[in-house]
Amino acid sequence: MTLDRYADAVSDLNPGEGSVETAELVVTDDVLVKVFVLGPGGEISPHEHADATNVFHVIEGEPTVIRDEEAETLAAPAVVLNERGAIHGARNETDGRVVITASLCPLP
């Protein structure tokens, strides 16, 4: 038995071109941590959380991260803070896969 929730959750995720697959890593009363695996051309559509802070952790690959009017390509490992109300998302413009975890707290 291991304390790690990442390896098992990601092992079965293999999105095709233009797709995104997700799994929940941690769900409690006050935090949600999800993993997003983006295939080539996959995208987490820009969105916002008015009542929660969202933090992206780039685990694998080189996603283009969007926050408000900015877009920046980052290489793993990287951490991106998305304050409450910030419009944020990510897209995979590479031929490989991208893995991002997103932590959301507090939960609305």
C-alpha positions as CSV (number, residue, x, y, z in Angstrom):
1,M,0.0,0.0,0.0
2,T,1.2,3.5,-0.8
3,L,0.2,7.0,0.3
4,D,0.6,8.2,-3.3
5,R,-2.7,8.7,-5.2
6,Y,-1.1,10.0,-8.4
7,A,0.4,6.9,-10.1
8,D,-2.7,4.7,-10.0
9,A,-5.0,7.5,-11.1
10,V,-2.9,8.4,-14.1
11,S,-1.9,4.9,-15.3
12,D,-5.2,4.4,-17.1
13,L,-5.5,7.8,-18.6
14,N,-4.4,7.9,-22.3
15,P,-6.3,10.6,-24.2
16,G,-6.2,10.7,-28.0
17,E,-5.6,13.7,-30.2
18,G,-7.8,16.7,-29.1
19,S,-9.0,14.9,-26.0
20,V,-8.6,15.4,-22.2
21,E,-9.1,12.7,-19.6
22,T,-9.4,13.4,-15.8
23,A,-9.4,11.7,-12.5
24,E,-10.0,13.0,-9.0
25,L,-7.0,12.5,-6.7
26,V,-8.3,14.1,-3.5
27,V,-11.9,15.1,-2.6
28,T,-12.6,16.5,0.9
29,D,-15.0,19.1,2.4
30,D,-12.5,21.9,1.6
31,V,-10.2,20.8,-1.2
32,L,-10.4,19.1,-4.6
33,V,-7.3,17.9,-6.5
34,K,-7.8,16.6,-10.0
35,V,-5.4,15.4,-12.6
36,F,-5.9,16.4,-16.3
37,V,-4.1,14.5,-19.0
38,L,-4.2,16.4,-22.3
39,G,-3.5,14.6,-25.6
40,P,-2.0,16.6,-28.5
41,G,-4.5,19.4,-29.2
42,G,-6.4,18.8,-25.9
43,E,-7.6,21.8,-23.9
44,I,-9.0,22.7,-20.5
45,S,-11.3,25.4,-21.7
46,P,-10.8,28.8,-20.0
47,H,-13.2,29.2,-17.0
48,E,-13.3,30.8,-13.6
49,H,-14.0,30.0,-10.0
50,A,-15.4,33.1,-8.3
51,D,-15.2,31.7,-4.8
52,A,-12.1,29.5,-4.9
53,T,-8.4,29.7,-5.6
54,N,-7.1,27.2,-8.3
55,V,-3.5,26.1,-8.5
56,F,-2.1,24.3,-11.6
57,H,0.9,22.0,-11.1
58,V,2.5,21.1,-14.4
59,I,3.7,17.5,-13.9
60,E,4.6,16.4,-17.5
61,G,5.0,18.1,-20.8
62,E,4.9,21.7,-22.0
63,P,1.3,23.2,-21.8
64,T,0.3,26.6,-22.8
65,V,-1.4,28.0,-19.7
66,I,-4.0,30.8,-20.1
67,R,-4.8,33.2,-17.3
68,D,-7.0,36.3,-18.0
69,E,-5.4,37.9,-21.1
70,E,-2.0,36.1,-20.8
71,A,-0.8,32.8,-22.4
72,E,2.5,31.3,-21.6
73,T,4.1,28.0,-22.5
74,L,5.6,26.3,-19.5
75,A,7.8,23.2,-19.0
76,A,7.3,20.7,-16.2
77,P,7.7,21.1,-13.3
78,A,5.8,24.4,-12.9
79,V,3.2,25.9,-10.6
80,V,0.6,28.5,-11.6
81,L,-1.6,30.4,-9.2
82,N,-5.0,31.3,-10.4
83,E,-6.6,33.7,-8.0
84,R,-10.3,33.7,-7.3
85,G,-12.2,35.0,-10.3
86,A,-9.2,34.7,-12.7
87,I,-10.1,33.2,-16.1
88,H,-7.8,30.2,-16.5
89,G,-7.2,27.2,-18.7
90,A,-4.5,25.2,-20.6
91,R,-4.0,23.7,-24.0
92,N,-1.5,21.2,-25.4
93,E,0.1,22.5,-28.5
94,T,2.7,19.7,-28.6
95,D,2.8,16.2,-30.1
96,G,3.3,14.6,-26.6
97,R,1.0,14.4,-23.7
98,V,0.6,17.0,-20.9
99,V,-0.2,16.2,-17.3
100,I,-1.5,18.9,-15.0
101,T,-3.0,18.6,-11.5
102,A,-5.4,21.3,-10.3
103,S,-6.1,22.1,-6.7
104,L,-9.2,24.0,-5.9
105,C,-10.0,25.4,-2.4
106,P,-12.0,26.2,-0.6
107,L,-14.7,24.3,-2.3
108,P,-17.8,26.4,-2.9
